Amino acid sequence: MLTVDYDTLGLQAGDLLLDMGCGAGRHAFESYRRGARVIAFDYSREELVEVRGLFGAMQEAGEGPRHSLATAVNGDAVRLPFPDDSFDRIIASEVLEHVPDDEGALDELRRVLRPGGVIAATIPAWLPEKICWALSDEYHAPFVVGGHVRIYTEDELRRKMRAAGLEPGASHHAHALHSPYWWLKCAVGPTNDDHPLVRAYLRLLTWDIERQPLVLQVAEKALQPLMGKSLVVYARKPLATVAPGAARPTTASRPTAPPPATERETADVS
């Protein structure tokens, strides 16, 4: 289940892509299938173990291009262990809402993106997220360690992107049919996966993902602007360097060298 539109992202075979906050790796795997050289980056070592294993399985199954690259890197979003101007494309999917210093993370993403490169940032859309927070305090931080720490509006994300030196452009919503699922979960308890209504709606979503029935595709498209669970905003790094907002420390003051080996781990598939 992909959130980012790859045509809008403009990913080309051979591009170096950073999937920042890759989680289980859905966008990293799709990017690898499309011929990109992929770095899957996450704070969670446990997630990266699974990502690494699936990269290897994809290579053995011939799903990755012969000369492509897949790497898993562990680290912190506000201290990215990569040189300036490294990446052709960046995906940051459903991660900025977890990062207390989201402005620092955006500064770092701008730093490692090459001039002219494009980033796709996806966040929980304001209205569906607002309803989830209203229905349950157990859905977000501080109750959930590492959970969502803010509710974005699109204007706020665009403003923070511009302050980081990025030029925001196209945007769209995704996963409208997933919003009611999370509202149900929040209403009965976010961890109550055995509730009959939650289980029934999950079967509907599974049917949609596996079979893509026309009726649900039409419903999703119609409902997307109002209740799409995710908002995606695409932004470009200008060809001329634009400094981040003067009100915050610039990324030049942040270390760019990789952290010690005890704080990160990598795995390559080539």
Residue, then its C-alpha position, 0 to 999 in steps of 0.5 A: m500500500l503506497t502513499v507516494d505517487y511516483d510520477t509526481l516524485g519523478l523517480q528514475a532508474g539509477d536515482l539515489l533515494l533516501d527512504m527516511g523513517c522507512g518503517a516496514g519498508r514499503h516505499a523502499f521496496e517499491s523504489y528498489r523494484r523501480g531501479a533506484r539505489v535505495i537507502a532505507f533509514d530508520y531509528s528502529r533497529e528492529e524494523l531494519v532487520e526485517v527490511r534487510g531480510l526482504f531486500g535480500a529475498m527480493q534480490e534472490a527472486g530477481e525483483g531488484p535490478r541487477h546493478s541496483l543497491a539496497t542499504a539499511v541504515n540506523g540513525d537519527a532524523v536530525r543527525l543524518p549520517f550522509p554528506d550534503d547534496s547526496f540524494d536525487r529523491i527523498i521519501a519521508s512517509e508518516v515520520l515527521e509527526h513523530v519527530p519532536d524537532d521536525e524543523g531540524a529534521l527538515d533542515e537535514l533533509r534539505r541538506v542531504l537532497r541535491p539541488g533540483g532534487v525532490i522530496a515527498a513528505t507524507i503526514p496524517a491529514w488534519l481532519p482524520e487525525k484530529i478525530c483520532w486524537a479526540l476519540s482516544d488519548e491512547y492513540h498518540a504521545p505521550f501515552v504512546v512512546g514514540g507516537h504522534v506529537r503534533i497534528y499538522t495542517e497543510d499550511e504548517l507543513r508548507r511553511k516549515m518546508r519553505a523555512a528549511g529552504l525547500e520549495p513546496g509544490a504539488s500535494h494530494h491526499a491518500h487512503a480515504l478508506h483507512s480513516p474510518y478504520w482508525w476512528l473505529k480503533c480509537a473509539v473501541g481502544p487503539t489496541n483492541d484489534d479483536h473488536p468485531l467492527v474492527r475485524a470486519y472493517l479490516r477484512l474490507l481493507t484487505w479485500d480492497i488492497e488485494r482485489q482493488p474492486l471498482v466500487l471501492q476504488v471509486a469511493e476512495k477517489a471521491l472521498q480522498p479530498l475530505m477524509g484521506k488519512s494521509l497528506v502528501v506534499y512534494a517539494r524541490k530543493p532550489l538549484a541556488t542554495v537557500a539558507p534555512g530560517a534565521a530563527r533556528p540554528t542552520t544545519a551547518s552547525r550540525p555534525t554531518a559525519p556518521p555516528p559511531a558504529t555502535e549507534r548505526e548499522t548498515a546492510d547492503v544488497s547489490 
